Amino acid sequence: HLTTAPYYKFRVKFLLGLELFSRELFYLGVLSSIFLHNLALLVLGVVLIRTTTKLIVFGRASRKLGEGRVFWSSLYLDIILPYMYLVFMIDNRLRKRKSSWK
Protein backbone atom coordinates (compact mmCIF):
# COMPACT_ATOMS: atom_id res chain seq x y z
CA HIS A 1 0.00 0.00 0.00
CA LEU A 2 2.76 2.41 0.82
CA THR A 3 4.40 2.61 -2.58
CA THR A 4 1.11 2.78 -4.46
CA ALA A 5 -0.65 5.11 -1.98
CA PRO A 6 -0.15 8.22 -4.15
CA TYR A 7 -2.38 6.59 -6.76
CA TYR A 8 -5.26 5.91 -4.36
CA LYS A 9 -8.28 8.15 -4.28
CA PHE A 10 -8.66 10.29 -1.18
CA ARG A 11 -11.71 8.34 -0.02
CA VAL A 12 -9.82 5.02 -0.07
CA LYS A 13 -6.86 6.55 1.78
CA PHE A 14 -9.23 7.98 4.36
CA LEU A 15 -11.04 4.68 4.92
CA LEU A 16 -7.78 2.72 5.27
CA GLY A 17 -6.49 5.22 7.80
CA LEU A 18 -9.80 5.26 9.65
CA GLU A 19 -9.73 1.48 10.05
CA LEU A 20 -6.26 1.57 11.61
CA PHE A 21 -7.13 4.54 13.80
CA SER A 22 -10.39 3.01 15.07
CA ARG A 23 -8.65 -0.28 15.91
CA GLU A 24 -5.99 1.48 17.98
CA LEU A 25 -8.61 3.71 19.59
CA PHE A 26 -10.47 0.54 20.63
CA TYR A 27 -7.38 -0.93 22.31
CA LEU A 28 -6.54 2.36 24.03
CA GLY A 29 -10.13 2.57 25.25
CA VAL A 30 -9.92 -0.97 26.58
CA LEU A 31 -6.73 -0.23 28.51
CA SER A 32 -7.99 3.07 29.90
CA SER A 33 -11.32 1.54 30.94
CA ILE A 34 -9.63 -1.27 32.81
CA PHE A 35 -7.10 0.87 34.65
CA LEU A 36 -8.90 4.18 35.09
CA HIS A 37 -12.58 3.37 35.41
CA ASN A 38 -12.56 -0.08 37.00
CA LEU A 39 -14.82 -1.53 34.30
CA ALA A 40 -12.78 -4.67 33.81
CA LEU A 41 -15.70 -7.12 33.51
CA LEU A 42 -17.63 -5.00 31.03
CA VAL A 43 -14.53 -4.35 28.94
CA LEU A 44 -13.59 -8.03 29.05
CA GLY A 45 -17.06 -8.88 27.71
CA VAL A 46 -16.74 -6.39 24.85
CA VAL A 47 -13.26 -7.68 23.95
CA LEU A 48 -14.51 -11.28 24.12
CA ILE A 49 -17.45 -10.55 21.78
CA ARG A 50 -15.20 -8.68 19.33
CA THR A 51 -12.55 -11.40 19.36
CA THR A 52 -15.10 -14.20 18.96
CA THR A 53 -16.77 -12.44 16.04
CA LYS A 54 -13.41 -11.79 14.39
CA LEU A 55 -12.29 -15.39 14.82
CA ILE A 56 -15.54 -16.71 13.34
CA VAL A 57 -15.23 -14.45 10.29
CA PHE A 58 -11.51 -15.14 9.80
CA GLY A 59 -12.01 -18.85 10.42
CA ARG A 60 -14.65 -19.17 7.72
CA ALA A 61 -12.66 -17.07 5.28
CA SER A 62 -9.41 -18.94 5.89
CA ARG A 63 -11.18 -22.29 5.51
CA LYS A 64 -12.67 -21.24 2.16
CA LEU A 65 -9.34 -19.88 0.96
CA GLY A 66 -7.28 -22.75 2.36
CA GLU A 67 -5.12 -20.41 4.46
CA GLY A 68 -4.93 -21.75 8.00
CA ARG A 69 -1.92 -19.61 8.85
CA VAL A 70 -3.94 -16.44 8.36
CA PHE A 71 -6.44 -17.62 10.94
CA TRP A 72 -3.89 -18.28 13.69
CA SER A 73 -1.89 -15.12 13.12
CA SER A 74 -4.92 -12.82 12.93
CA LEU A 75 -5.05 -12.14 16.68
CA TYR A 76 -1.41 -11.15 16.89
CA LEU A 77 -1.48 -9.13 13.68
CA ASP A 78 -4.60 -7.26 14.76
CA ILE A 79 -2.61 -5.63 17.52
CA ILE A 80 0.84 -5.31 15.95
CA LEU A 81 0.11 -4.30 12.32
CA PRO A 82 -0.99 -0.71 12.96
CA TYR A 83 2.35 -0.03 14.64
CA MET A 84 4.23 -1.71 11.82
CA TYR A 85 2.33 0.39 9.26
CA LEU A 86 3.21 3.52 11.19
CA VAL A 87 6.91 2.62 11.17
CA PHE A 88 6.80 1.77 7.46
CA MET A 89 4.96 5.00 6.66
CA ILE A 90 7.49 7.12 8.55
CA ASP A 91 10.36 5.24 6.91
CA ASN A 92 8.78 5.71 3.50
CA ARG A 93 8.40 9.46 4.09
CA LEU A 94 11.97 9.89 5.30
CA ARG A 95 13.64 7.84 2.58
CA LYS A 96 12.45 8.40 -0.92
CA ARG A 97 13.18 5.30 -2.95
CA LYS A 98 12.95 4.97 -6.65
CA SER A 99 10.71 2.08 -7.60
CA SER A 100 11.54 0.09 -10.64
CA TRP A 101 9.66 -2.87 -12.01
CA LYS A 102 11.68 -5.65 -13.54
C-alpha positions in Angstrom: 0.0 0.0 0.0 2.8 2.4 0.8 4.4 2.6 -2.6 1.1 2.8 -4.5 -0.6 5.1 -2.0 -0.1 8.2 -4.1 -2.4 6.6 -6.8 -5.3 5.9 -4.4 -8.3 8.2 -4.3 -8.7 10.3 -1.2 -11.7 8.3 0.0 -9.8 5.0 -0.1 -6.9 6.5 1.8 -9.2 8.0 4.4 -11.0 4.7 4.9 -7.8 2.7 5.3 -6.5 5.2 7.8 -9.8 5.3 9.6 -9.7 1.5 10.0 -6.3 1.6 11.6 -7.1 4.5 13.8 -10.4 3.0 15.1 -8.6 -0.3 15.9 -6.0 1.5 18.0 -8.6 3.7 19.6 -10.5 0.5 20.6 -7.4 -0.9 22.3 -6.5 2.4 24.0 -10.1 2.6 25.3 -9.9 -1.0 26.6 -6.7 -0.2 28.5 -8.0 3.1 29.9 -11.3 1.5 30.9 -9.6 -1.3 32.8 -7.1 0.9 34.7 -8.9 4.2 35.1 -12.6 3.4 35.4 -12.6 -0.1 37.0 -14.8 -1.5 34.3 -12.8 -4.7 33.8 -15.7 -7.1 33.5 -17.6 -5.0 31.0 -14.5 -4.4 28.9 -13.6 -8.0 29.1 -17.1 -8.9 27.7 -16.7 -6.4 24.8 -13.3 -7.7 23.9 -14.5 -11.3 24.1 -17.4 -10.5 21.8 -15.2 -8.7 19.3 -12.6 -11.4 19.4 -15.1 -14.2 19.0 -16.8 -12.4 16.0 -13.4 -11.8 14.4 -12.3 -15.4 14.8 -15.5 -16.7 13.3 -15.2 -14.5 10.3 -11.5 -15.1 9.8 -12.0 -18.9 10.4 -14.6 -19.2 7.7 -12.7 -17.1 5.3 -9.4 -18.9 5.9 -11.2 -22.3 5.5 -12.7 -21.2 2.2 -9.3 -19.9 1.0 -7.3 -22.8 2.4 -5.1 -20.4 4.5 -4.9 -21.8 8.0 -1.9 -19.6 8.8 -3.9 -16.4 8.4 -6.4 -17.6 10.9 -3.9 -18.3 13.7 -1.9 -15.1 13.1 -4.9 -12.8 12.9 -5.1 -12.1 16.7 -1.4 -11.2 16.9 -1.5 -9.1 13.7 -4.6 -7.3 14.8 -2.6 -5.6 17.5 0.8 -5.3 15.9 0.1 -4.3 12.3 -1.0 -0.7 13.0 2.3 0.0 14.6 4.2 -1.7 11.8 2.3 0.4 9.3 3.2 3.5 11.2 6.9 2.6 11.2 6.8 1.8 7.5 5.0 5.0 6.7 7.5 7.1 8.5 10.4 5.2 6.9 8.8 5.7 3.5 8.4 9.5 4.1 12.0 9.9 5.3 13.6 7.8 2.6 12.5 8.4 -0.9 13.2 5.3 -3.0 13.0 5.0 -6.6 10.7 2.1 -7.6 11.5 0.1 -10.6 9.7 -2.9 -12.0 11.7 -5.6 -13.5 
